[in-house]
């Protein structure tokens, strides 16, 4: 298993990203819980999940910032027309 790349998640919609963030946070919680209770788990999975979570949150933030920027540009155009 290789580390996930940012290009793998670029094509996902915002709703799917939100669902995947929630799912990844749950998986990360379960892995940490297994670690704390000394159950059998693969330690590298924590690293993978943390990285995947960071990538998902970064992509979602970038997209939301673009949406806000487009809205503000539209409002500025409407104000200038009046």
PDB file of N, CA, C and O in Angstrom:
ATOM      1  N   UNK A   1       0.853  -1.175   0.000  1.00  0.00           N
ATOM      2  CA  UNK A   1       0.000   0.000   0.000  1.00  0.00           C
ATOM      3  C   UNK A   1       0.899   1.239   0.000  1.00  0.00           C
ATOM      4  O   UNK A   1       1.841   1.342   0.786  1.00  0.00           O
ATOM      5  N   UNK A   2       0.592   2.156  -0.881  1.00  0.00           N
ATOM      6  CA  UNK A   2       1.368   3.388  -0.945  1.00  0.00           C
ATOM      7  C   UNK A   2       0.586   4.524  -0.303  1.00  0.00           C
ATOM      8  O   UNK A   2      -0.621   4.428  -0.079  1.00  0.00           O
ATOM      9  N   UNK A   3       1.298   5.591  -0.016  1.00  0.00           N
ATOM     10  CA  UNK A   3       0.632   6.758   0.545  1.00  0.00           C
ATOM     11  C   UNK A   3      -0.316   7.364  -0.483  1.00  0.00           C
ATOM     12  O   UNK A   3       0.011   7.390  -1.670  1.00  0.00           O
ATOM     13  N   UNK A   4      -1.472   7.848  -0.066  1.00  0.00           N
ATOM     14  CA  UNK A   4      -2.406   8.452  -1.014  1.00  0.00           C
ATOM     15  C   UNK A   4      -1.829   9.758  -1.562  1.00  0.00           C
ATOM     16  O   UNK A   4      -1.124  10.485  -0.862  1.00  0.00           O
ATOM     17  N   UNK A   5      -2.142  10.035  -2.818  1.00  0.00           N
ATOM     18  CA  UNK A   5      -1.664  11.272  -3.434  1.00  0.00           C
ATOM     19  C   UNK A   5      -2.818  12.240  -3.584  1.00  0.00           C
ATOM     20  O   UNK A   5      -3.987  11.854  -3.599  1.00  0.00           O
ATOM     21  N   UNK A   6      -2.456  13.509  -3.693  1.00  0.00           N
ATOM     22  CA  UNK A   6      -3.455  14.567  -3.798  1.00  0.00           C
ATOM     23  C   UNK A   6      -4.241  14.448  -5.099  1.00  0.00           C
ATOM     24  O   UNK A   6      -5.423  14.789  -5.143  1.00  0.00           O
ATOM     25  N   UNK A   7      -3.593  13.970  -6.152  1.00  0.00           N
ATOM     26  CA  UNK A   7      -4.256  13.840  -7.451  1.00  0.00           C
ATOM     27  C   UNK A   7      -5.361  12.790  -7.429  1.00  0.00           C
ATOM     28  O   UNK A   7      -6.278  12.840  -8.248  1.00  0.00           O
ATOM     29  N   UNK A   8      -5.282  11.845  -6.504  1.00  0.00           N
ATOM     30  CA  UNK A   8      -6.301  10.798  -6.414  1.00  0.00           C
ATOM     31  C   UNK A   8      -7.663  11.345  -5.983  1.00  0.00           C
ATOM     32  O   UNK A   8      -8.694  10.763  -6.321  1.00  0.00           O
ATOM     33  N   UNK A   9      -7.680  12.445  -5.250  1.00  0.00           N
ATOM     34  CA  UNK A   9      -8.937  12.950  -4.692  1.00  0.00           C
ATOM     35  C   UNK A   9      -9.446  14.206  -5.383  1.00  0.00           C
ATOM     36  O   UNK A   9     -10.495  14.724  -4.999  1.00  0.00           O
ATOM     37  N   UNK A  10      -8.745  14.709  -6.380  1.00  0.00           N
ATOM     38  CA  UNK A  10      -9.155  15.950  -7.043  1.00  0.00           C
ATOM     39  C   UNK A  10     -10.508  15.853  -7.735  1.00  0.00           C
ATOM     40  O   UNK A  10     -11.229  16.848  -7.813  1.00  0.00           O
ATOM     41  N   UNK A  11     -10.862  14.688  -8.234  1.00  0.00           N
ATOM     42  CA  UNK A  11     -12.096  14.530  -8.987  1.00  0.00           C
ATOM     43  C   UNK A  11     -13.337  14.292  -8.141  1.00  0.00           C
ATOM     44  O   UNK A  11     -14.427  14.120  -8.686  1.00  0.00           O
ATOM     45  N   UNK A  12     -13.197  14.279  -6.845  1.00  0.00           N
ATOM     46  CA  UNK A  12     -14.315  13.988  -5.948  1.00  0.00           C
ATOM     47  C   UNK A  12     -15.130  15.263  -5.704  1.00  0.00           C
ATOM     48  O   UNK A  12     -14.568  16.353  -5.600  1.00  0.00           O
ATOM     49  N   UNK A  13     -16.449  15.119  -5.614  1.00  0.00           N
ATOM     50  CA  UNK A  13     -17.309  16.276  -5.358  1.00  0.00           C
ATOM     51  C   UNK A  13     -17.202  16.714  -3.900  1.00  0.00           C
ATOM     52  O   UNK A  13     -16.697  15.977  -3.053  1.00  0.00           O
ATOM     53  N   UNK A  14     -17.685  17.926  -3.620  1.00  0.00           N
ATOM     54  CA  UNK A  14     -17.602  18.467  -2.259  1.00  0.00           C
ATOM     55  C   UNK A  14     -18.375  17.624  -1.248  1.00  0.00           C
ATOM     56  O   UNK A  14     -17.920  17.432  -0.120  1.00  0.00           O
ATOM     57  N   UNK A  15     -19.540  17.124  -1.647  1.00  0.00           N
ATOM     58  CA  UNK A  15     -20.327  16.279  -0.738  1.00  0.00           C
ATOM     59  C   UNK A  15     -19.605  14.979  -0.423  1.00  0.00           C
ATOM     60  O   UNK A  15     -19.599  14.523   0.721  1.00  0.00           O
ATOM     61  N   UNK A  16     -18.996  14.387  -1.445  1.00  0.00           N
ATOM     62  CA  UNK A  16     -18.257  13.146  -1.230  1.00  0.00           C
ATOM     63  C   UNK A  16     -17.042  13.397  -0.349  1.00  0.00           C
ATOM     64  O   UNK A  16     -16.681  12.547   0.465  1.00  0.00           O
ATOM     65  N   UNK A  17     -16.408  14.560  -0.503  1.00  0.00           N
ATOM     66  CA  UNK A  17     -15.261  14.907   0.334  1.00  0.00           C
ATOM     67  C   UNK A  17     -15.699  15.004   1.791  1.00  0.00           C
ATOM     68  O   UNK A  17     -15.018  14.492   2.680  1.00  0.00           O
ATOM     69  N   UNK A  18     -16.821  15.651   2.036  1.00  0.00           N
ATOM     70  CA  UNK A  18     -17.325  15.783   3.408  1.00  0.00           C
ATOM     71  C   UNK A  18     -17.606  14.417   4.028  1.00  0.00           C
ATOM     72  O   UNK A  18     -17.267  14.175   5.186  1.00  0.00           O
ATOM     73  N   UNK A  19     -18.222  13.532   3.259  1.00  0.00           N
ATOM     74  CA  UNK A  19     -18.505  12.185   3.763  1.00  0.00           C
ATOM     75  C   UNK A  19     -17.213  11.431   4.029  1.00  0.00           C
ATOM     76  O   UNK A  19     -17.096  10.723   5.029  1.00  0.00           O
ATOM     77  N   UNK A  20     -16.247  11.580   3.137  1.00  0.00           N
ATOM     78  CA  UNK A  20     -14.971  10.886   3.310  1.00  0.00           C
ATOM     79  C   UNK A  20     -14.192  11.433   4.498  1.00  0.00           C
ATOM     80  O   UNK A  20     -13.474  10.684   5.161  1.00  0.00           O
ATOM     81  N   UNK A  21     -14.323  12.731   4.778  1.00  0.00           N
ATOM     82  CA  UNK A  21     -13.672  13.321   5.954  1.00  0.00           C
ATOM     83  C   UNK A  21     -14.230  12.682   7.225  1.00  0.00           C
ATOM     84  O   UNK A  21     -13.473  12.291   8.113  1.00  0.00           O
ATOM     85  N   UNK A  22     -15.533  12.581   7.305  1.00  0.00           N
ATOM     86  CA  UNK A  22     -16.171  11.977   8.477  1.00  0.00           C
ATOM     87  C   UNK A  22     -15.747  10.517   8.621  1.00  0.00           C
ATOM     88  O   UNK A  22     -15.435  10.064   9.722  1.00  0.00           O
ATOM     89  N   UNK A  23     -15.737   9.787   7.515  1.00  0.00           N
ATOM     90  CA  UNK A  23     -15.346   8.376   7.548  1.00  0.00           C
ATOM     91  C   UNK A  23     -13.883   8.228   7.981  1.00  0.00           C
ATOM     92  O   UNK A  23     -13.561   7.352   8.784  1.00  0.00           O
ATOM     93  N   UNK A  24     -13.010   9.070   7.459  1.00  0.00           N
ATOM     94  CA  UNK A  24     -11.587   8.989   7.793  1.00  0.00           C
ATOM     95  C   UNK A  24     -11.341   9.339   9.247  1.00  0.00           C
ATOM     96  O   UNK A  24     -10.499   8.722   9.899  1.00  0.00           O
ATOM     97  N   UNK A  25     -12.083  10.343   9.776  1.00  0.00           N
ATOM     98  CA  UNK A  25     -11.951  10.697  11.187  1.00  0.00           C
ATOM     99  C   UNK A  25     -12.371   9.536  12.084  1.00  0.00           C
ATOM    100  O   UNK A  25     -11.746   9.291  13.115  1.00  0.00           O
ATOM    101  N   UNK A  26     -13.426   8.822  11.696  1.00  0.00           N
ATOM    102  CA  UNK A  26     -13.867   7.656  12.466  1.00  0.00           C
ATOM    103  C   UNK A  26     -12.817   6.553  12.438  1.00  0.00           C
ATOM    104  O   UNK A  26     -12.524   5.935  13.462  1.00  0.00           O
ATOM    105  N   UNK A  27     -12.252   6.310  11.253  1.00  0.00           N
ATOM    106  CA  UNK A  27     -11.217   5.285  11.131  1.00  0.00           C
ATOM    107  C   UNK A  27      -9.998   5.646  11.973  1.00  0.00           C
ATOM    108  O   UNK A  27      -9.413   4.787  12.633  1.00  0.00           O
ATOM    109  N   UNK A  28      -9.623   6.918  11.944  1.00  0.00           N
ATOM    110  CA  UNK A  28      -8.477   7.369  12.727  1.00  0.00           C
ATOM    111  C   UNK A  28      -8.746   7.232  14.220  1.00  0.00           C
ATOM    112  O   UNK A  28      -7.860   6.836  14.978  1.00  0.00           O
ATOM    113  N   UNK A  29      -9.955   7.553  14.642  1.00  0.00           N
ATOM    114  CA  UNK A  29     -10.335   7.374  16.039  1.00  0.00           C
ATOM    115  C   UNK A  29     -10.223   5.912  16.448  1.00  0.00           C
ATOM    116  O   UNK A  29      -9.676   5.591  17.503  1.00  0.00           O
ATOM    117  N   UNK A  30     -10.749   5.029  15.600  1.00  0.00           N
ATOM    118  CA  UNK A  30     -10.702   3.599  15.914  1.00  0.00           C
ATOM    119  C   UNK A  30      -9.263   3.092  15.998  1.00  0.00           C
ATOM    120  O   UNK A  30      -8.939   2.270  16.855  1.00  0.00           O
ATOM    121  N   UNK A  31      -8.404   3.584  15.109  1.00  0.00           N
ATOM    122  CA  UNK A  31      -7.004   3.173  15.153  1.00  0.00           C
ATOM    123  C   UNK A  31      -6.331   3.658  16.433  1.00  0.00           C
ATOM    124  O   UNK A  31      -5.572   2.916  17.056  1.00  0.00           O
ATOM    125  N   UNK A  32      -6.603   4.876  16.817  1.00  0.00           N
ATOM    126  CA  UNK A  32      -6.026   5.412  18.055  1.00  0.00           C
ATOM    127  C   UNK A  32      -6.551   4.660  19.273  1.00  0.00           C
ATOM    128  O   UNK A  32      -5.821   4.427  20.236  1.00  0.00           O
ATOM    129  N   UNK A  33      -7.826   4.283  19.216  1.00  0.00           N
ATOM    130  CA  UNK A  33      -8.427   3.531  20.311  1.00  0.00           C
ATOM    131  C   UNK A  33      -7.776   2.148  20.423  1.00  0.00           C
ATOM    132  O   UNK A  33      -7.490   1.669  21.521  1.00  0.00           O
ATOM    133  N   UNK A  34      -7.548   1.522  19.272  1.00  0.00           N
ATOM    134  CA  UNK A  34      -6.877   0.223  19.284  1.00  0.00           C
ATOM    135  C   UNK A  34      -5.466   0.349  19.849  1.00  0.00           C
ATOM    136  O   UNK A  34      -5.002  -0.522  20.584  1.00  0.00           O
ATOM    137  N   UNK A  35      -4.796   1.431  19.502  1.00  0.00           N
ATOM    138  CA  UNK A  35      -3.439   1.646  20.015  1.00  0.00           C
ATOM    139  C   UNK A  35      -3.465   1.815  21.538  1.00  0.00           C
ATOM    140  O   UNK A  35      -2.630   1.245  22.241  1.00  0.00           O
ATOM    141  N   UNK A  36      -4.409   2.586  22.038  1.00  0.00           N
ATOM    142  CA  UNK A  36      -4.494   2.859  23.471  1.00  0.00           C
ATOM    143  C   UNK A  36      -4.852   1.608  24.266  1.00  0.00           C
ATOM    144  O   UNK A  36      -4.397   1.438  25.397  1.00  0.00           O
ATOM    145  N   UNK A  37      -5.661   0.738  23.682  1.00  0.00           N
ATOM    146  CA  UNK A  37      -6.075  -0.475  24.381  1.00  0.00           C
ATOM    147  C   UNK A  37      -5.190  -1.670  24.036  1.00  0.00           C
ATOM    148  O   UNK A  37      -5.494  -2.806  24.397  1.00  0.00           O
ATOM    149  N   UNK A  38      -4.104  -1.401  23.340  1.00  0.00           N
ATOM    150  CA  UNK A  38      -3.102  -2.416  22.973  1.00  0.00           C
ATOM    151  C   UNK A  38      -3.688  -3.575  22.174  1.00  0.00           C
ATOM    152  O   UNK A  38      -3.310  -4.732  22.358  1.00  0.00           O
ATOM    153  N   UNK A  39      -4.616  -3.241  21.287  1.00  0.00           N
ATOM    154  CA  UNK A  39      -5.143  -4.253  20.380  1.00  0.00           C
ATOM    155  C   UNK A  39      -4.250  -4.327  19.150  1.00  0.00           C
ATOM    156  O   UNK A  39      -3.416  -3.452  18.919  1.00  0.00           O
ATOM    157  N   UNK A  40      -4.432  -5.356  18.385  1.00  0.00           N
ATOM    158  CA  UNK A  40      -3.630  -5.538  17.175  1.00  0.00           C
ATOM    159  C   UNK A  40      -4.101  -4.555  16.105  1.00  0.00           C
ATOM    160  O   UNK A  40      -5.292  -4.479  15.802  1.00  0.00           O
ATOM    161  N   UNK A  41      -3.159  -3.804  15.538  1.00  0.00           N
ATOM    162  CA  UNK A  41      -3.451  -2.890  14.446  1.00  0.00           C
ATOM    163  C   UNK A  41      -2.160  -2.643  13.689  1.00  0.00           C
ATOM    164  O   UNK A  41      -1.074  -2.976  14.162  1.00  0.00           O
ATOM    165  N   UNK A  42      -2.290  -2.060  12.520  1.00  0.00           N
ATOM    166  CA  UNK A  42      -1.117  -1.744  11.707  1.00  0.00           C
ATOM    167  C   UNK A  42      -0.754  -0.281  11.952  1.00  0.00           C
ATOM    168  O   UNK A  42      -1.519   0.608  11.577  1.00  0.00           O
ATOM    169  N   UNK A  43       0.381  -0.015  12.565  1.00  0.00           N
ATOM    170  CA  UNK A  43       0.740   1.352  12.942  1.00  0.00           C
ATOM    171  C   UNK A  43       0.846   2.312  11.760  1.00  0.00           C
ATOM    172  O   UNK A  43       0.586   3.506  11.911  1.00  0.00           O
ATOM    173  N   UNK A  44       1.224   1.809  10.594  1.00  0.00           N
ATOM    174  CA  UNK A  44       1.340   2.701   9.445  1.00  0.00           C
ATOM    175  C   UNK A  44      -0.019   3.230   8.979  1.00  0.00           C
ATOM    176  O   UNK A  44      -0.087   4.252   8.295  1.00  0.00           O
ATOM    177  N   UNK A  45      -1.087   2.544   9.342  1.00  0.00           N
ATOM    178  CA  UNK A  45      -2.426   3.009   8.967  1.00  0.00           C
ATOM    179  C   UNK A  45      -2.743   4.373   9.584  1.00  0.00           C
ATOM    180  O   UNK A  45      -3.452   5.173   8.975  1.00  0.00           O
ATOM    181  N   UNK A  46      -2.233   4.643  10.772  1.00  0.00           N
ATOM    182  CA  UNK A  46      -2.461   5.947  11.399  1.00  0.00           C
ATOM    183  C   UNK A  46      -1.863   7.044  10.528  1.00  0.00           C
ATOM    184  O   UNK A  46      -2.497   8.070  10.280  1.00  0.00           O
ATOM    185  N   UNK A  47      -0.643   6.817  10.070  1.00  0.00           N
ATOM    186  CA  UNK A  47       0.025   7.794   9.205  1.00  0.00           C
ATOM    187  C   UNK A  47      -0.769   8.013   7.919  1.00  0.00           C
ATOM    188  O   UNK A  47      -0.960   9.150   7.488  1.00  0.00           O
ATOM    189  N   UNK A  48      -1.229   6.928   7.310  1.00  0.00           N
ATOM    190  CA  UNK A  48      -1.994   7.036   6.071  1.00  0.00           C
ATOM    191  C   UNK A  48      -3.297   7.813   6.275  1.00  0.00           C
ATOM    192  O   UNK A  48      -3.645   8.680   5.474  1.00  0.00           O
ATOM    193  N   UNK A  49      -4.003   7.495   7.345  1.00  0.00           N
ATOM    194  CA  UNK A  49      -5.287   8.162   7.601  1.00  0.00           C
ATOM    195  C   UNK A  49      -5.105   9.652   7.903  1.00  0.00           C
ATOM    196  O   UNK A  49      -5.890  10.484   7.448  1.00  0.00           O
ATOM    197  N   UNK A  50      -4.060   9.980   8.675  1.00  0.00           N
ATOM    198  CA  UNK A  50      -3.797  11.386   8.985  1.00  0.00           C
ATOM    199  C   UNK A  50      -3.480  12.172   7.714  1.00  0.00           C
ATOM    200  O   UNK A  50      -3.933  13.303   7.538  1.00  0.00           O
ATOM    201  N   UNK A  51      -2.709  11.564   6.849  1.00  0.00           N
ATOM    202  CA  UNK A  51      -2.350  12.233   5.602  1.00  0.00           C
ATOM    203  C   UNK A  51      -3.569  12.390   4.702  1.00  0.00           C
ATOM    204  O   UNK A  51      -3.782  13.448   4.109  1.00  0.00           O
ATOM    205  N   UNK A  52      -4.366  11.332   4.606  1.00  0.00           N
ATOM    206  CA  UNK A  52      -5.579  11.389   3.794  1.00  0.00           C
ATOM    207  C   UNK A  52      -6.533  12.465   4.320  1.00  0.00           C
ATOM    208  O   UNK A  52      -7.124  13.211   3.539  1.00  0.00           O
ATOM    209  N   UNK A  53      -6.680  12.543   5.639  1.00  0.00           N
ATOM    210  CA  UNK A  53      -7.550  13.543   6.250  1.00  0.00           C
ATOM    211  C   UNK A  53      -7.055  14.957   5.942  1.00  0.00           C
ATOM    212  O   UNK A  53      -7.854  15.837   5.620  1.00  0.00           O
ATOM    213  N   UNK A  54      -5.769  15.173   6.037  1.00  0.00           N
ATOM    214  CA  UNK A  54      -5.206  16.491   5.737  1.00  0.00           C
ATOM    215  C   UNK A  54      -5.431  16.866   4.271  1.00  0.00           C
ATOM    216  O   UNK A  54      -5.751  18.015   3.966  1.00  0.00           O
ATOM    217  N   UNK A  55      -5.266  15.912   3.378  1.00  0.00           N
ATOM    218  CA  UNK A  55      -5.479  16.185   1.960  1.00  0.00           C
ATOM    219  C   UNK A  55      -6.933  16.525   1.674  1.00  0.00           C
ATOM    220  O   UNK A  55      -7.219  17.455   0.920  1.00  0.00           O
ATOM    221  N   UNK A  56      -7.849  15.780   2.268  1.00  0.00           N
ATOM    222  CA  UNK A  56      -9.273  16.036   2.059  1.00  0.00           C
ATOM    223  C   UNK A  56      -9.669  17.416   2.579  1.00  0.00           C
ATOM    224  O   UNK A  56     -10.383  18.157   1.903  1.00  0.00           O
ATOM    225  N   UNK A  57      -9.204  17.756   3.778  1.00  0.00           N
ATOM    226  CA  UNK A  57      -9.539  19.055   4.354  1.00  0.00           C
ATOM    227  C   UNK A  57      -8.931  20.196   3.545  1.00  0.00           C
ATOM    228  O   UNK A  57      -9.554  21.245   3.382  1.00  0.00           O
ATOM    229  N   UNK A  58      -7.723  19.995   3.039  1.00  0.00           N
ATOM    230  CA  UNK A  58      -7.079  21.019   2.226  1.00  0.00           C
ATOM    231  C   UNK A  58      -7.859  21.248   0.942  1.00  0.00           C
ATOM    232  O   UNK A  58      -8.117  22.392   0.568  1.00  0.00           O
ATOM    233  N   UNK A  59      -8.236  20.173   0.265  1.00  0.00           N
ATOM    234  CA  UNK A  59      -8.990  20.299  -0.982  1.00  0.00           C
ATOM    235  C   UNK A  59     -10.339  20.969  -0.746  1.00  0.00           C
ATOM    236  O   UNK A  59     -10.754  21.821  -1.532  1.00  0.00           O
ATOM    237  N   UNK A  60     -11.018  20.595   0.319  1.00  0.00           N
ATOM    238  CA  UNK A  60     -12.317  21.198   0.626  1.00  0.00           C
ATOM    239  C   UNK A  60     -12.161  22.682   0.924  1.00  0.00           C
ATOM    240  O   UNK A  60     -12.982  23.486   0.484  1.00  0.00           O
ATOM    241  N   UNK A  61     -11.123  23.060   1.662  1.00  0.00           N
ATOM    242  CA  UNK A  61     -10.879  24.461   1.972  1.00  0.00           C
ATOM    243  C   UNK A  61     -10.589  25.263   0.712  1.00  0.00           C
ATOM    244  O   UNK A  61     -11.095  26.374   0.549  1.00  0.00           O
ATOM    245  N   UNK A  62      -9.784  24.710  -0.173  1.00  0.00           N
ATOM    246  CA  UNK A  62      -9.467  25.392  -1.438  1.00  0.00           C
ATOM    247  C   UNK A  62     -10.730  25.630  -2.245  1.00  0.00           C
ATOM    248  O   UNK A  62     -10.950  26.723  -2.765  1.00  0.00           O
ATOM    249  N   UNK A  63     -11.556  24.605  -2.345  1.00  0.00           N
ATOM    250  CA  UNK A  63     -12.794  24.740  -3.128  1.00  0.00           C
ATOM    251  C   UNK A  63     -13.760  25.741  -2.502  1.00  0.00           C
ATOM    252  O   UNK A  63     -14.377  26.531  -3.215  1.00  0.00           O
ATOM    253  N   UNK A  64     -13.896  25.716  -1.186  1.00  0.00           N
ATOM    254  CA  UNK A  64     -14.800  26.658  -0.525  1.00  0.00           C
ATOM    255  C   UNK A  64     -14.294  28.091  -0.654  1.00  0.00           C
ATOM    256  O   UNK A  64     -15.093  29.015  -0.803  1.00  0.00           O
ATOM    257  N   UNK A  65     -12.983  28.285  -0.599  1.00  0.00           N
ATOM    258  CA  UNK A  65     -12.420  29.622  -0.797  1.00  0.00           C
ATOM    259  C   UNK A  65     -12.679  30.125  -2.209  1.00  0.00           C
ATOM    260  O   UNK A  65     -12.944  31.312  -2.399  1.00  0.00           O
ATOM    261  N   UNK A  66     -12.608  29.242  -3.207  1.00  0.00           N
ATOM    262  CA  UNK A  66     -12.899  29.629  -4.584  1.00  0.00           C
ATOM    263  C   UNK A  66     -14.363  30.027  -4.739  1.00  0.00           C
ATOM    264  O   UNK A  66     -14.679  30.988  -5.442  1.00  0.00           O
ATOM    265  N   UNK A  67     -15.249  29.294  -4.088  1.00  0.00           N
ATOM    266  CA  UNK A  67     -16.674  29.618  -4.151  1.00  0.00           C
ATOM    267  C   UNK A  67     -16.921  30.988  -3.527  1.00  0.00           C
ATOM    268  O   UNK A  67     -17.649  31.802  -4.095  1.00  0.00           O
ATOM    269  N   UNK A  68     -16.327  31.250  -2.374  1.00  0.00           N
ATOM    270  CA  UNK A  68     -16.492  32.546  -1.709  1.00  0.00           C
ATOM    271  C   UNK A  68     -15.920  33.669  -2.558  1.00  0.00           C
ATOM    272  O   UNK A  68     -16.501  34.753  -2.629  1.00  0.00           O
ATOM    273  N   UNK A  69     -14.799  33.422  -3.196  1.00  0.00           N
ATOM    274  CA  UNK A  69     -14.179  34.435  -4.044  1.00  0.00           C
ATOM    275  C   UNK A  69     -15.068  34.752  -5.234  1.00  0.00           C
ATOM    276  O   UNK A  69     -15.210  35.915  -5.611  1.00  0.00           O
ATOM    277  N   UNK A  70     -15.668  33.725  -5.830  1.00  0.00           N
ATOM    278  CA  UNK A  70     -16.570  33.932  -6.955  1.00  0.00           C
ATOM    279  C   UNK A  70     -17.806  34.718  -6.535  1.00  0.00           C
ATOM    280  O   UNK A  70     -18.277  35.582  -7.276  1.00  0.00           O
ATOM    281  N   UNK A  71     -18.332  34.421  -5.348  1.00  0.00           N
ATOM    282  CA  UNK A  71     -19.503  35.153  -4.851  1.00  0.00           C
ATOM    283  C   UNK A  71     -19.177  36.620  -4.609  1.00  0.00           C
ATOM    284  O   UNK A  71     -19.968  37.501  -4.945  1.00  0.00           O
ATOM    285  N   UNK A  72     -18.006  36.881  -4.022  1.00  0.00           N
ATOM    286  CA  UNK A  72     -17.641  38.264  -3.735  1.00  0.00           C
ATOM    287  C   UNK A  72     -17.381  39.030  -5.032  1.00  0.00           C
ATOM    288  O   UNK A  72     -17.717  40.210  -5.128  1.00  0.00           O
ATOM    289  N   UNK A  73     -16.787  38.374  -6.029  1.00  0.00           N
ATOM    290  CA  UNK A  73     -16.569  39.027  -7.324  1.00  0.00           C
ATOM    291  C   UNK A  73     -17.894  39.352  -7.992  1.00  0.00           C
ATOM    292  O   UNK A  73     -18.038  40.411  -8.604  1.00  0.00           O
ATOM    293  N   UNK A  74     -18.859  38.452  -7.881  1.00  0.00           N
ATOM    294  CA  UNK A  74     -20.177  38.679  -8.454  1.00  0.00           C
ATOM    295  C   UNK A  74     -20.855  39.863  -7.767  1.00  0.00           C
ATOM    296  O   UNK A  74     -21.463  40.701  -8.434  1.00  0.00           O
ATOM    297  N   UNK A  75     -20.754  39.937  -6.446  1.00  0.00           N
ATOM    298  CA  UNK A  75     -21.361  41.042  -5.711  1.00  0.00           C
ATOM    299  C   UNK A  75     -20.712  42.376  -6.088  1.00  0.00           C
ATOM    300  O   UNK A  75     -21.397  43.391  -6.209  1.00  0.00           O
ATOM    301  N   UNK A  76     -19.410  42.369  -6.270  1.00  0.00           N
ATOM    302  CA  UNK A  76     -18.719  43.595  -6.680  1.00  0.00           C
ATOM    303  C   UNK A  76     -19.173  44.045  -8.058  1.00  0.00           C
ATOM    304  O   UNK A  76     -19.320  45.244  -8.296  1.00  0.00           O
ATOM    305  N   UNK A  77     -19.397  43.115  -8.958  1.00  0.00           N
ATOM    306  CA  UNK A  77     -19.888  43.460 -10.292  1.00  0.00           C
ATOM    307  C   UNK A  77     -21.288  44.043 -10.235  1.00  0.00           C
ATOM    308  O   UNK A  77     -21.592  44.997 -10.952  1.00  0.00           O
ATOM    309  N   UNK A  78     -22.142  43.484  -9.394  1.00  0.00           N
ATOM    310  CA  UNK A  78     -23.514  43.975  -9.251  1.00  0.00           C
ATOM    311  C   UNK A  78     -23.492  45.390  -8.679  1.00  0.00           C
ATOM    312  O   UNK A  78     -24.252  46.250  -9.124  1.00  0.00           O
ATOM    313  N   UNK A  79     -22.639  45.630  -7.710  1.00  0.00           N
ATOM    314  CA  UNK A  79     -22.543  46.957  -7.092  1.00  0.00           C
ATOM    315  C   UNK A  79     -22.023  47.981  -8.094  1.00  0.00           C
ATOM    316  O   UNK A  79     -22.508  49.112  -8.114  1.00  0.00           O
ATOM    317  N   UNK A  80     -21.064  47.624  -8.911  1.00  0.00           N
ATOM    318  CA  UNK A  80     -20.506  48.546  -9.898  1.00  0.00           C
ATOM    319  C   UNK A  80     -21.524  48.896 -10.977  1.00  0.00           C
ATOM    320  O   UNK A  80     -21.500  50.008 -11.503  1.00  0.00           O
ATOM    321  N   UNK A  81     -22.412  47.973 -11.316  1.00  0.00           N
ATOM    322  CA  UNK A  81     -23.419  48.214 -12.345  1.00  0.00           C
ATOM    323  C   UNK A  81     -24.449  49.227 -11.881  1.00  0.00           C
ATOM    324  O   UNK A  81     -25.021  49.932 -12.713  1.00  0.00           O
ATOM    325  N   UNK A  82     -24.702  49.325 -10.612  1.00  0.00           N
ATOM    326  CA  UNK A  82     -25.724  50.244 -10.096  1.00  0.00           C
ATOM    327  C   UNK A  82     -25.236  51.622 -10.038  1.00  0.00           C
ATOM    328  O   UNK A  82     -25.970  52.520  -9.627  1.00  0.00           O
TER     329      UNK A  82
END
